Amino acid sequence: GLFLSSHELGASAPAVKSSLFRALHSSPCVLSPPPGPLPTVSKGTHVIVPLVEEPEDGRWEAAVVRQEGSKMMLSVSSSPAAAVGRYELTVETNNASGQTVSVRDPANDVYLLFNPWCEDDAVFMDSEVERQEYVMNDIGRMYYGTRDQIGARTWSYGQFDDGILAACVFVLEKSGTPPSGWGDPINVVRVISAMINSPDDRGVVEGNWSGSYLAGTSPTVWSGSVEILKEYHKNLGSPVKYGQCWVFAGVFTTVLRCLGVPSRAVTNYSSAHDTDVSLTTDIYLDENLDPIDELNGDSIWNFHVWTDCWMARPDLPPGYGGWQAVDATPQETSQGTFRCGPASLAAVRSGQVFLKHDAPFVFAEVNSDKIYWQRKIDGTFSQIYSEKKLVGHAISTKAVGTDERNDITDLYKHPEGSEQERIAVETASRYGSKAEAYSSPTAEDVSVEVTMDGEGPKMGSDAGLTITLRNSSSERRQLVLHSQAAVMYYTGVHKATVRKDETEVDLQPNEGGWSLVGVPEEQCHAVINRCVSIKNSNLYILLYNQRCRPLVVRRENAALTHEA
């Protein structure tokens, strides 16, 4: 006879939770993952479970728990390094009458998952309260907005809902990757990262930032992952329309928790998108300080959401295990596929971007400098200005055990402007395509600060910005202040220019002066009415010295927020 049991957890424990323990219970059996090439013992895709008298940890084995006449109950244990996924189960029985092999019944397929409770598993997490939060909690919080106006919404992960385990394993199987590699969480999260988006493998969610969602569901409508994963499974792998970063992160977190990998959704404010592995966010200007649109591929998003997952990193030097950044939003390719990570947070924090996977991209998201380049008469570019404190703020995730926001910026970067943070930036830049940007420091004797009174911009109201200039040198400075208010998507992509100004400024030694710039409501609407889904407007400020080369100045970020 055949018995399945989850006695170690108790009768009330959900079946998915028992699967997390990598424990199988049956009579003597043979296990093989159904998809992929012919299962083989040498690759761990065909498992013959031996019957033993004395069980040992760390290997496949079966032991008799109870025997009643011709019926036998066995406890089956698996290897901590076994491949996760769906196994077909067959039972071989030998007696005096000969050998009998059971007929495979899909109802008896076994789902094997990672086990964060097992010390020998690569995803082991030693804190029970953290395991409850990052594996067992099926409700989370997503953060959005701006660093000064942080919003939150509830997201239902639903990893224990009926049908979700089968849907998540279906995603893994549909990747077409060899099941022999599914015992390594590093490989599995890279596979899932690629499969959550759709551009190159018809993954779970199709991205859409156009503002037109008539062919599907607006990304803002989704409040959880269950409906998305069930629809994808039901339609046999047809991408679900539509998603943006928080949807990709929410679905990714669901799949990882369902497979037993501790994970959490993370929001980064003022999040950079580096398109050329320069580890800088580059703005190119012409001789008149106007943006050169065709060269300005880099951008800074109001916010961007990705996923952290927890695992050991035996492929890296000691000390780089723990939290890893992974991202399913299709931004840049990694080894030819739209995916990102796992990138060690410890490596990102210290600027060790040569450690895999995709640490340069994650570093740029949270700690790149924004550098302005001006085209010279001979067609080459020179650096005229840099902003060192603009990118990567208020990095947020749900706190353990509560619905409060937990700021984890310190896990990604040293305190902004500290010596350690600058060393990390300079260390990382050596491996970027623009290492010369950090070749020599430049004096900063003129500073500019942009501020807004009150709590920030209000929908339908004028936006008043105060620009404060200070000359900390002992010499007079004659400047031209170039300002531009540009309407942008929240992803940092330029849509239209609202207003441009050019003002001559004469600063005496050690003098501070100010100029008030207002962007009238009607002027904003004139542009916004020609745009779709406008969520952000940035004010660009440049100073130009009338008597010599451009000055390097400092300013604080300013943003206007609009919706249309």
Beta strands, then each sheet from edge to edge (+ up, - down):
strand 1: 23-24
strand 2: 29-32
strand 3: 47-48
strand 4: 61-68
strand 5: 71-77
strand 6: 85-95
strand 7: 98-101
strand 8: 110-112
strand 9: 139-146
strand 10: 149-156
strand 11: 205-207
strand 12: 240-243
strand 13: 263-273
strand 14: 280-285
strand 15: 299-311
strand 16: 322-327
strand 17: 333-334
strand 18: 337-338
strand 19: 340-344
strand 20: 369-375
strand 21: 381-387
strand 22: 393-398
strand 23: 405-407
strand 24: 446-452
strand 25: 463-471
strand 26: 477-488
strand 27: 494-507
strand 28: 512-519
strand 29: 536-545
strand 30: 553-554
strand 31: 559-560
sheet 1: 1+ 5- 4+
sheet 2: 3+ 2- 6+ 7-
sheet 3: 3+ 2- 6+ 8-
sheet 4: 9+ 10-
sheet 5: 11+ 12+
sheet 6: 19+ 16- 15+ 13- 22+ 23-
sheet 7: 14+ 20+ 21-
sheet 8: 17+ 18-
sheet 9: 28+ 25- 24+ 30+
sheet 10: 27+ 26- 29+ 31-
end
